[in-house]
Amino acid sequence: MGDWVNIYTARNILDANFIKGRLESEDIPAMLKYEVAGQLYGITVDGLSEVQIFVPRELQQEAIEIIDQLKQGQEEL
């Protein structure tokens, strides 16, 4: 597989895992990147609780479309 690209930054690990699961259900591999301190201590200052979601570059557009569909169905994601 080629390069991985950041397609979305979730507010917290719960949102990120939800999105990751949805992407994987569509056969799109996804990786999460986050600060351990933010998750361990629940710190939300300066983006420490944010989680970046990465997918393979060749699946980027399909993944973004899925996230857009999720965002249309929910107030906050």
Helices and strands as residue ranges (DSSP letters): E 4-10, H 13-25, E 31-34, H 36-41, G 45-47, E 51-56, G 57-59, H 60-73
